Amino acid sequence: MQTPLPGKKNNVLSEVSEMNLQTIKTSVMKFVEDENGLTVVEYAIAGGLVAATLITAFTNLGAAVKVKINALITALGGTTA
């Protein structure tokens, strides 16, 4: 790092800005190289797919059960819902 000249605020700001950019670059590179975050994303996607599958299965099951119940009600002479 250069020693700022007296009365030269621009040099100090430039050095601080350069340090911040280097810190940001280092942080981004660590994030990109870290594979733990990828594992979390994979689990989130898998969980979403499992939830969607269960919702679809139970929705279809509910519709099938409703058809059977309405058939029973009709067979007994009642009014279906």
C-alpha positions in Angstrom: 0.0 0.0 0.0 1.3 3.5 -0.8 1.7 6.1 1.8 -0.8 8.9 1.1 0.7 12.3 0.4 -0.3 15.0 2.9 -3.4 16.9 1.8 -4.2 14.3 -0.9 -7.6 12.8 0.1 -8.0 11.3 -3.4 -5.1 8.9 -2.7 -6.6 7.7 0.5 -10.0 7.2 -1.1 -8.4 5.4 -4.0 -6.6 3.0 -1.6 -9.7 2.4 0.5 -11.7 1.8 -2.7 -9.1 -0.6 -4.0 -9.1 -2.5 -0.6 -12.9 -2.8 -0.7 -12.8 -4.1 -4.3 -10.2 -6.7 -3.3 -12.2 -7.7 -0.3 -15.4 -8.1 -2.4 -13.5 -10.0 -5.1 -12.1 -12.4 -2.5 -15.5 -12.9 -0.9 -17.1 -13.7 -4.3 -14.4 -16.1 -5.2 -14.8 -18.0 -1.9 -18.6 -18.1 -2.4 -18.2 -19.5 -6.0 -15.7 -22.1 -4.9 -17.7 -23.2 -1.9 -19.7 -26.4 -2.7 -21.7 -26.4 0.6 -24.1 -23.9 -0.8 -24.7 -26.1 -3.8 -25.7 -29.0 -1.5 -28.3 -26.8 0.2 -29.8 -25.8 -3.2 -29.9 -29.5 -4.3 -31.8 -30.4 -1.1 -34.2 -27.5 -1.6 -35.0 -28.6 -5.2 -35.4 -32.3 -4.1 -37.7 -31.2 -1.2 -39.8 -29.1 -3.6 -40.1 -32.0 -6.0 -41.2 -34.4 -3.3 -43.7 -31.9 -2.0 -45.2 -31.3 -5.5 -45.4 -35.1 -6.0 -47.2 -35.6 -2.7 -49.6 -32.8 -3.3 -50.5 -34.2 -6.8 -50.9 -37.7 -5.4 -53.2 -36.6 -2.5 -55.2 -34.4 -4.8 -55.8 -37.3 -7.2 -56.6 -39.6 -4.3 -59.1 -37.1 -2.9 -60.9 -36.9 -6.3 -61.0 -40.7 -6.6 -62.4 -41.0 -3.0 -65.0 -38.4 -3.8 -66.2 -40.3 -6.9 -66.5 -43.5 -4.8 -68.4 -41.8 -2.0 -70.8 -40.2 -4.5 -71.4 -43.6 -6.1 -72.2 -45.0 -2.7 -74.6 -42.2 -1.9 -76.3 -42.6 -5.3 -76.6 -46.3 -4.8 -78.3 -45.7 -1.4 -80.7 -43.2 -3.0 -79.2 -40.1 -1.5 -78.2 -36.8 -3.1 -74.5 -36.3 -4.0 -72.5 -33.4 -2.8 
